[in-house]
Amino acid sequence: MPVSEGLSIGALARRTGLAVSAIRYYEAQGLISPWRNPGGQRRYQRADIRRLSFVMIAQQFGLTLPEIREVLASLPDNRTPTPADWKQISQRLRAHLDQRIDTLLRLRDNLDGCIGCGCLSLPKCALYNPDDRAKAHGSGPRYLMGDAPEG
């Protein structure tokens, strides 16, 4: 197939392992930008295989679609990252990944004592939260995320 013809959505789905509906969703989210051939069919660049692979990897790292869109939008001309771009993206995402790793380690270490208990009502439990006092710190498992229990 000549490069000028681009990839069909089915070919892109086979190459990435994504469902056609997921590709259309990512298109609607502005993560890829196909064009239409004279017959009105979507056509994708081969570079979109790498862009979608990046999307899937970034999601596994815990990035949201808006965060991924922001990273991809920072690339010149809406193109696929070069090795130099990957280095810049990697440095940009490192702090996010380090924070996620710290949170997961803290979660693992604090849950070790609770897994067998099941009651979640012991005063020493990091999850214990009478009267929902932790809500003042925000949503989620605040004590496991590093907030200190009050009083």
Residue frames relative to the residue before (quaternion, step in Angstrom):
aa qw qx qy qz dx dy dz
M 1.0000 0.0000 0.0000 0.0000 0.00 0.00 0.00
P 0.4339 -0.6867 0.5126 0.2782 3.62 -0.78 0.92
V 0.5940 -0.5947 0.4144 0.3489 3.55 -1.08 0.82
S 0.6293 0.5724 -0.3408 0.4001 3.59 1.01 -0.79
E 0.6310 0.5370 -0.3375 0.4468 3.60 1.19 -0.47
G 0.3332 -0.7638 0.4913 0.2533 3.58 1.16 -0.49
L 0.5539 -0.5893 0.4778 0.3429 3.53 -1.37 -0.01
S 0.4309 -0.6495 0.5501 0.2998 3.55 -1.09 0.68
I 0.6438 -0.5162 0.3829 0.4152 3.56 -1.23 0.31
G 0.6255 0.5368 -0.3361 0.4556 3.60 1.09 -0.66
A 0.6482 0.5025 -0.3136 0.4785 3.57 0.99 -0.84
L 0.6445 0.5107 -0.3210 0.4699 3.59 0.99 -0.81
A 0.6324 0.5280 -0.3250 0.4644 3.58 1.02 -0.79
R 0.6645 0.4949 -0.3113 0.4654 3.60 0.92 -0.86
R 0.6872 0.4961 -0.2893 0.4448 3.60 0.94 -0.85
T 0.7534 0.3871 -0.2091 0.4887 3.60 1.02 -0.76
G 0.4180 -0.6986 0.4775 0.3304 3.57 1.16 -0.54
L 0.5261 0.6266 -0.4089 0.4042 3.58 1.27 0.16
A 0.5156 -0.5944 0.5099 0.3477 3.55 -1.22 0.46
V 0.6163 -0.5449 0.4181 0.3852 3.57 -1.16 0.60
S 0.6431 0.5272 -0.3281 0.4481 3.59 0.96 -0.81
A 0.6332 0.5172 -0.3365 0.4672 3.62 1.05 -0.68
I 0.6318 0.5221 -0.3337 0.4657 3.58 1.00 -0.78
R 0.6519 0.4988 -0.3151 0.4764 3.58 0.95 -0.82
Y 0.6260 0.5306 -0.3344 0.4634 3.59 1.04 -0.76
Y 0.6688 0.4858 -0.3043 0.4733 3.60 0.88 -0.90
E 0.5975 0.5386 -0.3519 0.4786 3.57 1.12 -0.63
A 0.6711 0.4969 -0.2951 0.4643 3.59 0.89 -0.94
Q 0.6715 0.4840 -0.2849 0.4834 3.58 1.18 -0.58
G 0.5238 -0.6759 0.3858 0.3464 3.57 1.29 0.01
L 0.4500 0.7078 -0.4419 0.3181 3.59 1.21 0.39
I 0.7615 0.0919 -0.0786 0.6367 3.58 1.25 -0.45
S 0.1909 -0.7948 0.5709 0.0777 3.56 -1.17 0.59
P 0.1067 -0.8141 0.5685 0.0523 3.59 -0.05 1.21
W 0.3055 -0.6935 0.6018 0.2522 3.53 -1.32 0.06
R 0.4413 -0.6738 0.5214 0.2817 3.57 -1.26 0.16
N 0.3783 -0.6980 0.5566 0.2449 3.55 -1.01 0.83
P 0.7301 -0.4233 0.2742 0.4611 3.64 -1.19 0.10
G 0.6733 0.4797 -0.2946 0.4794 3.60 1.17 -0.51
G 0.5681 -0.6332 0.3629 0.3803 3.60 1.28 0.06
Q 0.5094 0.6492 -0.4254 0.3716 3.61 1.25 0.12
R 0.5275 -0.6095 0.4859 0.3379 3.54 -1.13 0.69
R 0.0435 -0.7606 0.6473 0.0237 3.54 -1.15 0.73
Y 0.1883 -0.7973 0.5713 0.0490 3.52 -1.00 0.96
Q 0.4954 -0.6195 0.5192 0.3181 3.52 -1.23 0.54
R 0.5772 -0.5584 0.4485 0.3922 3.57 -1.16 0.47
A 0.5842 0.5890 -0.3628 0.4244 3.60 1.13 -0.60
D 0.5693 0.5990 -0.3863 0.4098 3.61 1.16 -0.43
I 0.5294 0.5966 -0.4160 0.4368 3.60 1.20 -0.38
R 0.6913 0.4615 -0.2748 0.4833 3.58 0.91 -0.92
R 0.6268 0.5348 -0.3446 0.4498 3.59 0.97 -0.79
L 0.6917 0.4611 -0.2842 0.4777 3.59 0.90 -0.91
S 0.5977 0.5396 -0.3610 0.4704 3.59 1.09 -0.60
F 0.6303 0.5190 -0.3242 0.4778 3.57 1.02 -0.80
V 0.6257 0.5389 -0.3358 0.4531 3.59 0.96 -0.85
M 0.6855 0.4825 -0.2947 0.4588 3.60 0.83 -0.94
I 0.6545 0.4988 -0.3141 0.4734 3.60 0.96 -0.80
A 0.6628 0.5115 -0.3060 0.4533 3.58 0.89 -0.94
Q 0.6250 0.5208 -0.3407 0.4711 3.60 1.05 -0.69
Q 0.6382 0.5122 -0.3324 0.4689 3.60 1.02 -0.71
F 0.6398 0.5082 -0.3164 0.4820 3.58 1.17 -0.55
G 0.5789 -0.6136 0.3627 0.3959 3.57 1.27 -0.18
L 0.4540 0.6717 -0.4719 0.3464 3.60 1.18 0.22
T 0.4187 -0.6802 0.5430 0.2591 3.54 -1.12 0.70
L 0.6572 -0.5070 0.3693 0.4179 3.58 -1.22 0.32
P 0.6373 0.5011 -0.3607 0.4611 3.66 0.92 -0.66
E 0.6408 0.5071 -0.3320 0.4711 3.62 1.01 -0.70
I 0.6464 0.5090 -0.3156 0.4727 3.58 1.00 -0.83
R 0.6321 0.5320 -0.3249 0.4604 3.57 0.97 -0.86
E 0.6435 0.5251 -0.3171 0.4578 3.58 0.98 -0.85
V 0.6491 0.5063 -0.3174 0.4708 3.58 0.95 -0.85
L 0.6963 0.4675 -0.2800 0.4672 3.59 0.83 -0.96
A 0.6445 0.5284 -0.3210 0.4499 3.59 1.05 -0.72
S 0.6089 0.5665 -0.3550 0.4270 3.58 1.18 -0.45
L 0.5640 0.5937 -0.3890 0.4221 3.57 1.26 -0.18
P 0.5143 -0.6472 0.4552 0.3308 3.60 -0.94 0.78
D 0.8666 0.1064 -0.0852 0.4800 3.56 -1.12 0.73
N 0.5158 -0.6708 0.4179 0.3306 3.60 1.11 0.60
R 0.3957 0.7394 -0.4499 0.3069 3.57 1.05 0.81
T 0.6358 -0.5108 0.4171 0.4012 3.52 -1.35 0.16
P 0.5595 -0.6316 0.4123 0.3437 3.61 -0.97 0.75
T 0.3342 -0.6856 0.6141 0.2029 3.53 -1.17 0.78
P 0.6975 -0.4304 0.3203 0.4751 3.64 -1.19 0.07
A 0.6449 0.5083 -0.3295 0.4659 3.61 0.99 -0.74
D 0.6344 0.5207 -0.3237 0.4707 3.57 1.05 -0.78
W 0.6320 0.5392 -0.3351 0.4445 3.59 0.96 -0.87
K 0.6361 0.5274 -0.3343 0.4532 3.57 1.00 -0.80
Q 0.6616 0.4949 -0.3013 0.4760 3.56 0.94 -0.90
I 0.6493 0.5065 -0.3121 0.4737 3.60 0.96 -0.87
S 0.6378 0.5383 -0.3211 0.4477 3.57 0.97 -0.89
Q 0.6688 0.4873 -0.3032 0.4725 3.58 0.90 -0.89
R 0.6436 0.5328 -0.3124 0.4521 3.56 1.05 -0.78
L 0.7359 0.4221 -0.2268 0.4784 3.57 1.01 -0.82
R 0.4725 0.7109 -0.4277 0.2975 3.60 1.20 -0.36
A 0.6635 0.4981 -0.3179 0.4588 3.61 0.85 -0.89
H 0.6305 0.5260 -0.3296 0.4661 3.59 1.00 -0.79
L 0.6840 0.4809 -0.2856 0.4683 3.58 0.89 -0.93
D 0.6338 0.5248 -0.3340 0.4596 3.59 0.97 -0.79
Q 0.6474 0.5077 -0.3159 0.4726 3.59 0.98 -0.84
R 0.6534 0.5115 -0.3101 0.4640 3.59 0.96 -0.85
I 0.6358 0.5194 -0.3203 0.4727 3.59 1.01 -0.83
D 0.6456 0.5194 -0.3171 0.4615 3.60 0.92 -0.89
T 0.6553 0.5099 -0.3062 0.4656 3.58 0.94 -0.90
L 0.6760 0.4898 -0.2974 0.4633 3.59 0.90 -0.89
L 0.6409 0.5116 -0.3308 0.4670 3.60 0.99 -0.75
R 0.6498 0.5082 -0.3108 0.4721 3.58 0.96 -0.87
L 0.6316 0.5298 -0.3183 0.4680 3.56 1.01 -0.85
R 0.6630 0.5047 -0.3019 0.4631 3.58 0.87 -0.96
D 0.7010 0.4828 -0.2809 0.4435 3.57 0.80 -0.98
N 0.7014 0.4614 -0.2728 0.4698 3.60 0.99 -0.76
L 0.6657 0.5107 -0.3144 0.4440 3.59 1.07 -0.58
D 0.4874 0.6839 -0.4356 0.3239 3.60 1.15 -0.43
G 0.7237 0.4420 -0.2479 0.4685 3.58 0.94 -0.84
C 0.6967 0.4942 -0.2673 0.4460 3.61 1.16 -0.46
I 0.5340 0.6739 -0.4138 0.2991 3.57 1.05 -0.61
G 0.7411 0.4029 -0.2370 0.4819 3.60 0.89 -0.84
C 0.6078 0.5968 -0.3462 0.3931 3.58 1.17 -0.52
G 0.1266 -0.8454 0.5045 0.1211 3.55 0.62 -1.09
C 0.6403 0.5681 -0.3496 0.3808 3.63 1.07 -0.39
L 0.1556 -0.8326 0.5111 0.1461 3.59 1.11 -0.68
S 0.6193 0.5606 -0.3538 0.4207 3.60 1.12 0.45
L 0.4609 0.6705 -0.4673 0.3458 3.59 1.17 0.18
P 0.5526 -0.6341 0.4170 0.3444 3.61 -0.90 0.81
K 0.6813 0.4928 -0.3029 0.4486 3.61 1.06 -0.61
C 0.5301 0.6638 -0.3983 0.3459 3.59 1.23 -0.29
A 0.4661 -0.6939 0.4790 0.2680 3.58 -0.86 0.98
L 0.6658 0.4969 -0.3026 0.4671 3.58 1.19 -0.38
Y 0.4941 0.6871 -0.4214 0.3258 3.58 1.21 -0.40
N 0.0828 0.8106 -0.5644 0.1327 3.54 -0.73 1.08
P 0.0550 -0.8323 0.5507 0.0312 3.64 0.44 1.13
D 0.8501 0.1012 -0.1172 0.5033 3.54 -1.11 0.83
D 0.5078 -0.6881 0.3983 0.3317 3.57 1.19 0.59
R 0.1227 0.8316 -0.5279 0.1212 3.58 0.94 0.91
A 0.6294 0.5741 -0.3406 0.3978 3.58 1.08 -0.63
K 0.5084 0.6712 -0.4273 0.3293 3.60 1.18 -0.36
A 0.5636 0.6068 -0.3818 0.4103 3.58 1.18 -0.47
H 0.6806 0.4827 -0.2739 0.4783 3.59 1.23 -0.49
G 0.6723 -0.4505 0.3091 0.4996 3.61 1.24 -0.25
S 0.6526 -0.5163 0.3781 0.4058 3.55 -1.30 -0.13
G 0.6765 0.5004 -0.3727 0.3912 3.53 -1.33 0.28
P 0.6657 -0.4862 0.3786 0.4209 3.57 -1.33 0.00
R 0.2163 -0.8602 0.4464 0.1182 3.55 0.48 1.28
Y 0.6849 0.4817 -0.3105 0.4499 3.60 0.87 -0.86
L 0.6574 0.4848 -0.3143 0.4837 3.56 1.05 -0.67
M 0.6533 0.5026 -0.3064 0.4761 3.56 1.21 -0.47
G 0.6937 -0.5130 0.2572 0.4354 3.58 1.27 0.12
D 0.5206 0.6165 -0.4376 0.3967 3.62 1.21 -0.11
A 0.4166 -0.7072 0.5150 0.2472 3.58 -1.01 0.81
P 0.4824 -0.6432 0.5027 0.3177 3.61 -0.98 0.80
E 0.3845 -0.7216 0.5256 0.2348 3.57 -1.01 0.78
G 0.9204 0.1008 -0.0611 0.3728 3.41 -1.33 0.62
